[in-house]
């Protein structure tokens, strides 16, 4: 049975040290400055090509040595590579829009640098018969090139006002899939006729569609998303509808994906410094390989026994594919009891991979939920009044109205509704609403008892247990039990199989509150410590759509998660200035400016000008 494995040992590290140029064993590894932007492996497995800065490198995979440096990209950084399926050609594209074709066997250029595009070339793809090369660019065009003459073949496909991230031919060559910032489009490369389009990851808070991979039989297309949707999605090529749920595990932008030769395994490379190996049949992570920095590219070795990945700063690693990755034969070799135990164990291992999914643990009708999120508590109260008038024995409505009363600090009314809910029918929501109400009245010991009773209704579900733990900590914090609340958050974060994003959100939010209290008391150095802790915690969920992923914090407590990262960083900047650390304050301000959208910079600049 394949289990989730963390941090296995690499097989080899490919390093260009400028001298002996060889593969070195991991026991003797020395990290070089060989940044790997792209890698590709020849069909026979004898050669690997890598791109780093302005150089293309050709490696002997059997001997593990560097054969040649291909140095004709004089001015540009090479971002894209492709190897033809006939094993004869290499294509390389750089950030100046230059394209060069090479002979794979001898490492000599077949063309001078061709000005293929006016902007960066992020992706290249050979057609299955090796007769065409597709190039994509930030200039919004896709061009097809004849590999016999290296002349343009037909008219370009034009995408105005968007960046094209990835192009991939279908296994038959009949279709060309194109991933852009805005959508995924399918074309007939022969006629240039449009076939289909769908938003893909762009439907999730405008996430980029970063990478594509086709199933070898052409029945599925896989896509990888950016920071606001760092998932893998599977598309049925007969109707271009999504198949199943998104594959979750990465928590930052996924740079590249690829499939092994028979389409049973998928590898993904991410800015979260991880390479994940997935089993396609059940969409589950088998192993996680960790890099020291963001991972740029990934490819399977020709025999599918290894995974090659290159990161932003160091080198190219070769990782072992676990021998038991396939087949998943637990049903053949174990009893039903063993199978259930194995599945439970796998689920525990997968908890981290599932950490970024939404949790909506409370049964709240959609209109009330929306009103609570929008802060329209009068509307929420009116809707619940109508529900209770229609059914005076609806324990859920009483619990939900208790939450609304707590939001507006009407603690006696909140406690009344919570008790009414529990009297009608004891429940998870009823005891939580009572615990929150009692904390609002500063009756902390009674609140602890209510939260303990709520734990009897989690049915042993880890997500629900952890959610309750966090709600309890927040409620205690609001009752001025600050030390206990922060201690509880720290204890939960140290436990295995927790949702690290949820823990970091609560940690950041509570540190901001403590920092504000310190600022109000002119304890500026203490405030700096709290806001710095909040900034460090917020880096964990930077750019994630946490306001959508963790709605319950908004519903129950009115938290503004949408602007949490910016608020945290601005308050740190303010505290540094008040503490007299002007240099650090300016650096903090510049860090915010470097990481926000252009349309937000004017407001931030005005805020900073007023601060000074």
N, C-alpha and C positions, 0 to 999 in steps of 0.2 A: 504494500500500500504506500503510495506516495504521500508524504506529509510535508507541510510547509517547513522549509528549512531557511534559517536566517544566517547570513554571513558565511557561506562556505568558502573554502580556499580556492583561489584561482589555479588553473593548470599552468598557465604561462603569462608572462608579462612581456609585451613587445616594446622595445625601447631603442630609440635611435640616439646613441650617445656620441655620435660624430666620429667614432673611432672603430671599434670592433663590430659595432652594429649587429647585435645578436639578440635572440630571445634569452632571457635569464630566468632561472628558477625562482619561484616565489620566495624561497628561503633566503635568497641573496638579492631580493629586489631592491633596486635603486630607482626612485621615480625621476624621470627626466622632464624636460619642458616640451615633450612631444604631444601637444594638444591634438586631439583627434576630432575633426569636424564631421568626417564621413568615412565609412569603410565599406568595402565590397569584396566578395570572395568569388574566385573563378569557378565555373561549373564543375571542373574536375577536382577542385579542392587543393590544387598545387600552389596557387598564388592568392595572395591577399593584397589589396590596394587600400592605402589610407591617405587621408588628406589632412594637412596641418599647416596653417598659415598659408604661405604661397607655394608650398611644396606638396607634390604627390610622391608617395613612397610605394615601392613594389617589393613585396616580401615573399620569401620561399616558406611555405607553410610546413613542409616536411622537415626541413633543417632548422627552421626558426631563425633565419637570418635575413637581413635587409639586402636585397639584390641591387637596388638602384634608387637614386633620388631623381625624380623628374621635375625639373626646375624652370619650366618655361612660363609659368604664371608669374611674371616679373613683378607686377604692381598689385595684384589682387590676392585676397584671402580665398582659398579654395573651400567652398561650402558643400559641393555636391559631387558625387561619383556614381558611375554605373559601369558594369561589366556586361558585355553582350553574352547571350546564351550560347552562342557558337564558340565562346572562349577565345575570340580573336581580338576584341576591341575593349579599350577603356575610354570613357568620356569623363571629362572633368570640367566643372563650371565654377567661376569665382564671383566675388562680390562686386566686381566691376562689369559684370555681364559678359565676360569673355569665356569662350568655349574652346577646348582643345581635345582632339582625338589622338589616341595612342595605340600602338601595337602592344598587346598584352604580353606576347611571347618574348619580345626583345626590349621592351620599355623605351621605344623611340616614338617621337611624335609623328603623326601622319598629316597633321595640318599645322599651319601657323595659328596663333591665337585668333579666333573668329569673334568679332564683335556681334554676339548673338542677341543681346538685350541691352537696354539702356540702364538696367538696374541689376541687383543681385540675382544670381541663379541659385535657388535653394534646393532644386530637385531635378533629376535627370532620370530617364527610363528608356531602355531599349525595347523595341517590339520583340515578341517571341521569336520571329524569324530573323532578327538582327538587322533587318533592312532599314529600319527607321529609328531615329533617336528623338524622343520628346524632351524639350527643355521648358521649364517654367521660370517665371521671374516676378519680382516685385513690381515690374512695370505693367503688370496686368495682362500679359500675353503668354500663350503657349504656342511653341513653334515645333514643327516636325522637320527633321533633317534626313536627307538620303545619305546612308552610310557608305555608299559607293563614291559619291561625288562631294559630299559634305556641302551640298547646296540645299537651300530651303525647298521643301516638298509641299507645294500648295500654300494657301493663305494661312496666316496665324489665326488661332482662336483668341478672341479679345475679351478681356474682363475689365471694363473701365472702373476706376476708383476702388480697386481691391487688390490685395496681394495674393498671389498664387503660391501656396505652400508646398504642394506635392502633386506629382503626376504618376500614374501607374497604368500600364496596359493590362487588360484582362489576359488570362492564360491563352485564350484563342487568338488574341490580337484584334478581336472584333470591336472592342470597346476601349475607351480611354477614360479613366476616372481622374477627376481634377478636384483637389481640395483647396479651398480658399478661406480667407478670413470670414466670408459671409455665407458660404454654402458648399455643398459637394455637387458637382455636375458630371454628367455622363455624356460622352460624345462618341460618334462613329468616326474613328480617325481617318478612314478612307474618304468619306464624303464630307467630313466636318459637320455633319448634321447633329443637332442637339437631340439627345435621347431622353434624359430625365434630370431632375435636380431635386434636392432636399436640403433643409437647413443643417442637418447633422448637429454637431456640437454648438453651432452658432445659435441654436434655439435656446440654449441654456446661458442666459446672461451674456450673450455675444461672444462666447468662447470661440477660439480659433479652431479650425479643422486642420490639424498639424500634419498628420501622416495617414497613409493608406496602405492596405495589403489585401490581395485577392486570395481566396481559397484556390488551391490548385485546380479544382474542377469548375471554377467560375461561378459556383452557386451562391457564394457569399462574398461580400466586401466588408472589410474591417476598417474602422477609422479610430483615430486617437485625438483627444481634445486638449485644449490649453488650460490655463490656470483656473478659470471659473468652471470648468467641467473636465477635470483630469481623469477621464474614464475612457474605456474602449467600448465602442458600440459596433454591433453586428447587423448587417443589412442584407435582406433577401433580394438577390439580383433579378428575381422574376417580377417583383412588384415594388422594389426599393423601399420596403417597409422595414422598420427595426425589428429584429428578432430578439426576444427575451429582454432581460434587464441589462442596464449598463454594467460593465465589468469594473468593479471598484477596488482600489487598493493604493494607487498612487495618490498623493495629495498635492502635487505640483504638476505643471505642464508636462505632458508626454511628448517627447521630441520625435521618437521613431518607434515603429512597430514592424515586425516581420514574422512570417510563418516558416515552419520547417517544410521539407520537401513534400511530405504527404498531408500537410494541413492538420496535423494532430496537436501541434504545440505552437504557441505564439509567444514571442519575446517582446518586451516593451522597455524603452529607456526614458528616464524622466529627470527633470530638474530636482526631484527630491533625493537625488544621488543613488537611486535604486534602479536595478534591472530586474524585472519580474518575468518569470517563466510561467505561462498559463497553459492549462489543459483545455483545449477547445471544446471538448465534449461536454464538460460541466462548468466551464467558464471560471475555473478556480485556480488560484495561485499555487504552484508547486514549490517554487523556491524563489528567494529574494537574494540577489547579489548586490553588495554595497560598494560603491565607489567613494573616494575621498572628496569628490566634488560633483557638480552637475554632469549628467551623462548625456552626450550628444547623439550617439549613434549605436546601432546594434545590428548584428547579422548572425545567422547560423553558419557553422562550418558546413562544408559540402556533405559530410557524412551524418550531419545532424547530431553528432555527439558532443559538440561544443558550441558555446555562444561567445561571440566576440563583441566587445563593447568598448567604446572610447569615450573618455571624459574631457572636461573643459580644460584641464590643466596638466594632466599627468601622462597617461600612456594608454595603450590598448591592452585589455585583459582578455584572456580566454578562460571561460568558466565551463565546468563539467555539467552536462545534462544528466541528472540522476538516472541511474540505470532502471529504476522502477517507475520512471515518469509515465510510462505506458507499457502494457495496458493496465488499466485499473481493474485488477482481477479479484477484488475483495469478495465479490459475489460468488466466485467460483471456489475460493479457497478458505472461506470462513463460514461459520454458522451464523444464523440470524442474530444471535446475541452478540457474537464478535463483531458482526457487521455494524450493529447499532452502536457498539462501543467505539468502533473505529470512526463512524460518522460523527459521533459526539466529540471525539478527540480532534478530528479535522475541523469541526465547527469552532472549537476553542482556538485552534491555530489561526482560523480565518477571522477571528474577532477584530484583529487590527486592520485587516484588509477591508472590513465592513465599517470601520470607524467613521467614515465620512458620509454615511447615508443619513437621510433625514430620520428623526425620531419624533413621532407624534403619539405620545403615550396617553393622551387625554381625549376622551370622547366629547368633543365640542362641536356643535353644529357649525357648518361653514360660515354662515352669516355672522354668528357671534364671534367666531375666530377672526374673521376679516375685520370686524369692528374693533376688536381688542388690539389687533396688530396696527390698525390705523389710529388708535388712540381715541376712537369715538365710543367712549364707555357709556354714554347716555343711550346710544342706539343698542349697544350690547345688553344693557340692563332692560330696556323696553322689550327686546326680543325674548329674553329669558322670563320676564314677567308674563308675557303672552303664553309661553310654553307652560309655565306653572299654573296659570289660570285654566289652561286647557286640560292639564293633568296634574292635580295636586299631589299625586304620589310618584312623580318623576324625580327620583333621587339624583339623577345626573344633572337635571336643570338646577336643582338647589345647590349642588356642589359648584357648578359653573357660575351661578350668581354669587356664591361666596368668593370665588376668585375675582369677579368684577368689583365687589364691595371692597375687597382687600386692595385692589389697585387704587381705589380712591380713598383709602385709609378709613373707611367706615367699619371699624373693627368689630363693634358689637353686632352690626347687621351681618357681617361676614361670618362671625362665629355662630350666630343664630341659624343661618342657612346651612352651614357645615353640619351642625348638630342635627338639623332637620333631615338632611340627606342621609346621615348615618342611621338615624332612627328608622327611616323608611327601609333602607338597605345598606348595610356596611359595605364600603368599597374602597378601592385604591384612591380615587379622586376625592371621595368624601373625607378620608383621614388626612390626605395632603392639605385639602382646603382648611381643615380644622387646625392642623399644625401651623400653617401660614398665619391663620387668624390669631392663634394664641401667641405666636411670636410678635405679631403686631401689637398685642396687648402687653407684651413683655412678660408673659407667663411661660417662661422658657422650659421649666421642668415638665409642665403639662404638654407643651408642644413636642418635647422629645418623645413622650409616650405616644402621642398621635402618630408621629412619623414611624415609630416602632410598629404600631398597628398597621400602618400602610404597607410595611414590608411583607406582611402576611398575604398580600394580594398581588405580589409580583410573579407568582408561579415559577420562581426560580430563574426567570429570564434575566440574563446578565445586563442587557441594555436597560431594562426597566429598573433593576437594582441600582445601576450606576446613575440613572436619571434621578431616582429618589434620593440618592446620596448627595447629589449636587443641589437639588431643590432644598433639601434639609440644611445644607451648608449656607445657601443664600439666605434662607429664612432666618437662621440663627445670626448671620451677619447683620441682617436688618433689625434684629433685636439687640444690637450692639455687642453681641458675643463675637467680636472680631477675631480674637486669638483662636478660639475654638474653630471658627469657620475656616480660617486659613490653614489651620492644622489638618482639618478634615480634607480639604482640597489637596494638600500635599500628600496625605496618606493615600488617597484614591489614585493620584497621578503615578504613584510608585507601584501600584498593583499591576499584575499582568492582565492583558486582554481588555484594557479599558479603552474608551474613546478619548484619545489624546487631544483632539481638537476641542471637544466639549470642556475638558479639564482646563485647557489653556484659555478658552474664552472666559470661563468663570474666574480663573486666576487673574487675568488681565482686568476684567471689569471690577473686581473687588479691590485690586491694588489701585486702580484709578480713584475709587471712592476713598480709600485710605489716604491717597496722595492729596485729594481735594481737602480732606479734613485737616491734614498737616499744613497745607497752604493757608487755609482759613485761620489757623493758629500761628501763622508766621514761622512755622518750623520747616524752613525751606530745604535744608539738607535732607531731612527725613522725607519730605515730599519728593525730592530727586530720587531717592532710593526706591520709593514705591512706583513712581512713574517709569523708572528704568526697568524695574521688574516687569511692569505691564508691557513695556515695549518689547522686551525679550520674549514674553509669552505671546504677544500678538504676531511676532515674526512667524510663528508656527502656522497661523491661519491667514497670513497676508494674502489678499486677493481671492480667498475662498468666499463663496456666497453664503456666509454664515447666517445672515438674516433669513435665508430660506431654509437652510439646513437645520437650524435650531430655533424654530418658531416658538417652542414652548417657553423659552426664556423671555421672549417678547410678549407672549400672551399673558403669562403669569405676573411678570414684573415690569413690563413696559420698557425693557432694555432697548436702547438704540444700537443694534449690532451693525447696522449698515455703515455707520461712521466710527465704529469703535477703534479701528486701527489709526485713523487720522486724529481722533480725539486723544488717544493715548500718546501719540508722538507730539502733538501740539502742547499738551500739558507738561510733558517732559521738557520741552523747549522753554516754556514759561517758567517752570521751577528752576531750571538751570540759570536763567537770567536773574531771577529773584535771589538765588543763592550766590550771585556774583560770578558764576562760571560762564563768562560771555563767549569765550572761544568754543566751549562745548555746546553752548546754546545755538551758536551760528551753525556749527556742524550738524546739530540735530535738525535745524530748519532746512539746511541744504539736503539732508537725507530725505526729508518729506518731499521736497520739491522734485528730487530725482525719481520718486516712486509714485507720483500721482499723475493723473491725466492732465493734458494741456488745458482743458476747459476749467480745471479747478485751481490752476496756478495763480490766476489774478486775485481770487478771493484770499488765498493763503498769503500772497505777497502783501495785500492790504492789511491782513491780520498781523503780520510780522512787523510792518511799518508802524502800526499803532502800538505794538508791544514795545518797540524801541523808544 
